[in-house]
Amino acid sequence: MKKLFLITLICIAINAFSQTKTWVLEQQIVGGRNWFSQSSLMESHFMFQAGADIVRQYRNLGVGVGIGYSAESETEKYPNNKIVTRMHYIRIPVFLRVTSNETRVRPFADVGLSFGVFMAGTRKTKSPGKPTRTDNAYPVNDPDMGFLGNAGIINKINDRMNFRTFITYYYGIAQQKLVTCSSNTPPIAYRNIGVGLGLNYKLSTKTKK
C-alpha cells in the first residue's frame, strides 16, 4: 500500500512537470495538538510548526516539497511523578495538491508523506517534594514518517500573492515501542492536528511549447 501510494505520487509529478507550470513559494505557521497512538499514559500536548514549501502548479494540480521546524511535546503521568518531554524535529513534506479553478477564493487539498528527523530535546521529571530533574530527550521514532493531509482556502490578495488558511492532520506510520511499555503493548506512533496560516508567492509561469 505504501509503495503504491509513492509510485502514484511520482507518476503524477512527472506528468505535472512536463506541462504548463507555475512555481509557488509558500510560508506557513501551524498551531495544534500532538499525541501518541495506543498510549493511555500520555496526554496530548501543544504543537507548533513553521516552514516553507515550493510547489509546482499545473492548472488544478500541484506537486510540492518543503522543509520546516516542528516543536512537539508529551506528558507522561505516573502515581509518583510526571515526565514532560519537549522535542524538536526537522520535517520534510512531499505532497500532491488539488485546487479549484482560479477565483478570488478557492478551496485546496493536499495529501502526501512527511519525514521527520529528531534534532534535540529535553526530558523533565517532576516529583512532589523533589527538585525537577532535567535530562536529554530521546525520540520514540527517529526518523519519523507518516501520511500528511491539508484542507483549506486560498484567498487571492493580488496577481502574485495569496493568503492561506487550512487544517492539517498527520498520521504517523513509523511505529515503535516505548521503553516503559510491556511486550504486550501495541506499538505507538505520532499523531497531530492543527490550524495553519500562510502566504503564497507566485514566482513564475511557463508554458511548454
Residue pairs with C-beta under 8 A, 6 or more apart in sequence:
2 173
5 113
6 113
9 63
9 94
9 96
9 112
9 113
12 61
12 63
12 96
13 63
13 96
16 56
16 58
16 61
16 62
16 63
17 56
17 58
17 63
18 208
19 58
19 59
19 208
20 58
20 59
20 205
20 206
20 207
20 208
21 56
21 57
21 58
21 205
21 206
22 56
22 57
22 58
22 202
22 203
22 204
22 205
22 206
23 54
23 55
23 56
23 57
23 202
23 203
23 204
23 205
24 54
24 55
24 56
24 57
24 62
24 200
24 201
24 202
24 203
25 52
25 53
25 54
25 55
25 200
25 201
25 203
26 52
26 53
26 54
26 55
26 64
26 66
26 164
26 198
26 199
26 200
26 201
27 51
27 52
27 198
27 199
28 49
28 50
28 51
28 52
28 53
28 164
28 196
28 197
28 198
28 199
29 48
29 49
29 50
29 196
29 197
29 198
30 47
30 48
30 49
30 50
30 168
30 194
30 195
30 196
31 46
31 47
31 48
31 49
31 194
31 195
31 196
32 46
32 47
32 168
32 192
32 193
32 194
32 195
33 44
33 45
33 46
33 47
33 192
33 193
33 194
34 44
34 45
34 46
34 47
34 72
34 73
34 74
34 190
34 191
34 192
35 42
35 43
35 44
35 45
35 74
35 190
35 191
35 192
36 42
36 74
36 140
36 188
36 189
36 190
36 191
37 172
37 188
37 189
37 190
37 191
38 185
38 186
38 187
38 188
38 189
39 178
39 181
39 188
41 76
41 77
41 78
41 180
42 74
42 75
42 76
43 74
43 75
43 77
45 72
45 73
45 74
45 75
46 73
47 70
47 71
47 72
47 73
47 192
47 194
48 70
48 71
49 68
49 69
49 70
49 71
49 91
49 194
49 196
50 68
50 69
51 66
51 67
51 68
51 69
51 91
52 66
52 67
52 68
53 64
53 65
53 66
53 93
54 64
54 65
54 66
55 62
55 63
55 64
55 97
56 62
56 63
56 64
57 97
57 99
60 98
60 99
60 100
60 101
61 96
61 97
61 98
61 99
62 96
62 97
62 98
62 99
63 95
63 96
63 97
64 93
64 94
64 95
64 96
64 97
64 110
64 112
65 92
65 93
65 94
65 95
66 92
66 93
67 90
67 91
67 92
68 90
68 91
68 92
68 93
69 88
69 89
69 90
69 91
70 88
70 89
70 90
70 91
70 116
71 86
71 87
71 88
72 86
72 87
72 88
72 89
72 190
72 192
73 84
73 85
73 86
73 87
74 84
74 85
74 87
75 82
75 83
75 84
75 85
76 82
76 83
76 85
76 180
80 127
80 128
81 125
81 126
81 127
81 128
82 125
82 126
82 127
83 123
83 124
83 125
83 126
84 123
84 124
84 126
85 121
85 122
85 123
85 124
85 137
86 121
86 122
86 123
86 137
87 118
87 120
87 121
87 137
87 139
88 118
88 119
88 120
88 121
89 116
89 117
89 118
89 119
89 144
90 116
90 117
90 119
91 114
91 115
91 116
91 117
92 114
92 115
92 116
92 117
93 112
93 113
93 114
93 115
93 148
94 112
94 113
94 114
94 115
95 110
95 111
95 112
95 113
95 148
95 150
96 110
96 111
96 112
97 108
97 109
97 110
98 108
98 109
98 110
99 106
99 107
99 108
99 154
100 106
100 107
100 108
103 156
104 155
104 156
105 153
105 154
105 155
105 156
106 153
106 154
107 151
107 152
107 153
107 154
108 150
108 151
108 152
108 153
108 154
108 164
108 166
109 149
109 150
109 151
110 148
110 149
110 150
110 151
111 147
111 148
111 149
111 150
112 147
112 148
113 145
113 146
113 147
113 148
114 145
114 146
114 147
114 148
114 170
115 143
115 144
115 145
116 141
116 142
116 143
116 144
116 145
116 190
117 142
117 143
117 144
118 139
118 142
118 143
118 144
120 136
120 137
121 136
121 137
121 138
121 139
122 134
122 135
122 136
122 137
123 134
123 135
123 136
123 137
123 138
124 132
124 133
124 134
124 135
125 132
125 133
125 135
126 132
140 176
140 178
140 188
140 190
141 172
141 174
141 175
141 176
141 189
141 190
143 174
144 172
144 174
144 190
145 172
145 173
145 174
146 170
146 171
146 172
146 173
146 174
146 189
146 190
147 170
147 171
147 173
148 168
148 169
148 170
148 171
149 168
149 169
149 170
149 171
150 166
150 167
150 168
150 169
150 196
151 166
151 167
152 164
152 165
152 166
152 167
152 196
153 164
153 165
153 166
154 162
154 163
154 164
154 200
155 162
155 163
155 164
155 165
156 162
157 163
159 202
160 201
160 202
161 199
161 200
161 201
161 202
162 199
162 200
162 202
163 197
163 198
163 199
163 200
164 196
164 197
164 198
164 199
164 200
165 195
165 196
165 197
166 195
166 196
166 198
167 193
167 194
167 195
167 196
168 193
168 194
168 195
168 196
169 192
169 193
170 190
170 191
170 192
170 193
171 189
171 191
172 189
172 190
172 191
173 189
174 189
174 190
175 187
175 188
175 189
176 187
176 188
176 189
177 185
177 187
177 188
178 185
178 188
181 188
